């Protein structure tokens, strides 16, 4: 659980999913902003002091990979967790983001990954690498 | 048979035979004529010689009579006895006649005639001037020993003798000349005969030789030609035999009655009959073919070729039942063998095993079905994982303490999301589950399900979709197959439209018509159109061919080919029109489906 309330931006075109995810994260102690599309997400990202982004990959108009790359251009320090309903995302998209996971893996994993984004670099990398390694295996 | 310069035809040969027969006959006739003419000449000469002989004989006779006359007169003169005078009188009697004979014998020779006339005169003179006065003197008993008188008589007689001598001499001379002439004639004749015989012999020899040469040349040329022909025929037959043996298709030749004459190795392998077993049997025993599904006997190819009197492709979906009872799918064709007059003297049957081809085709169709599903995999994964994500998050929230009010709300949301999954799953299964017989398919329902599956794809591609789907429009069909067709066509349209493009899917009832050239039953028309760049003419003509794709690695090139197969099987029509002009570019595919179609079990 986060001690101080981190501000997280969730971007997804699945409105039900977005609503449930917001609830879940708020219960976990985060402050949550939501955006139903990539463009709106980028706007909020610019204006608000967002500390982490939970980004859906598959969205009409602008997909998650593009959104992530624009976010990196403006605030490269903000960690990004990429969610995807697909398996087999393009490698260049994976390399852009800090962590990624497949939708439907369950809330504990989502929360765990998000939390790891706020860990000091060494801990995050250890934790992240472990989880990331497992994930990348299952992905590839 | 081509005319060869060395060859002799029968009429030429007969002419040569006639020539060889006639030439010696004509030559011998000419020789005989010449010989006859020569002999005639010789005969004339012999006649002249005989004439000369007769003249000499006559002259000698006259000479003897003159001697008799003179000796009779002398005896009478000496003795005075009248009896001595008898020879004189006899000769006197004869002489007149013999002189006449001598003149006759002399013929037309004027010299001889004048000699004879002269002789006759002299004899008359001797007679009148010496003999008659002397006899009168003796009779009167006068003196006759006067030397002067007797000398005169002797002179006269000498003259006469001299004349007779000359006559005989001339005649003998003539005779000698004529004999010489005759000799010359005989010589000439012999010579001519020899020359003629030699000439004719040589002529006949040369002529016969040249004619025989011509015949013999012609004969040897004919032999050469025959040998060459035989060689050519042998080679040609070998070539055809090897071709036939090496050919990959089965070949059976039959006589006009449909009895098997020859089978190549492939035909033997496919039918299971050996050449010896099959020889002379009716074709339908050896080549036993039935329809793939109906199992009805297919029309005997020999009968069909005879009936149509042309090359025929035999029925599709033919199964060959081999000698051991196993079966092969085959494709075959038959052709008549004609003689020079065009009459059918036999039938050639060519066939091949398409079992593997058929299996490959089936595998391709199954593969394409999977490929359609594969193309939908992303959508399906997305459509299942999103609701799953929400549901699992909701469950987590409920487990970690939620108010009853919240829980009810969460459960409603979870139910909604699960319903989505069920819908997706049904739509997906619809692609695979197939009924045995056609069922009534509501086109609106089906298209909506398909569009649901593709919703994500449309949004990914940034394509706007508009629909016009009236309810209560159903056709009898195999639903999974129709789904495959529409999924395929809508995917194509969406990809063609591209980002910012539009796809329109509409269904309308088709009342059917019985007028016009094409009779159309009642049914429905589904139109899927896009406003993409359109398809160029040269691509358009290939679109329905298998393995033709404009999508590179991404496409199998089977989509439209399979779609058309399915629509045809449903007795429907699929048409594609495209426009590449700037103003109104786009492509529209129309699929007509009859309400109660006759399903073609064989498909294409």
Interface residues (C-beta under 8 A of the other chain):
Chain A: X13 X14 X16 X17 X19 X20 X21 X23 X24 X27 X58 X59 X60 X61 X63 X83 X85 X86 X87 X102 X103 X104 X105 X106 X107 X108 X110
Chain B: X378 X381 X382 X383 X384 X385 X386 X387 X388 X389 X390 X392 X393 X394 X396 X397 X400 X410 X413 X416 X417 X456 X459 X460 X462
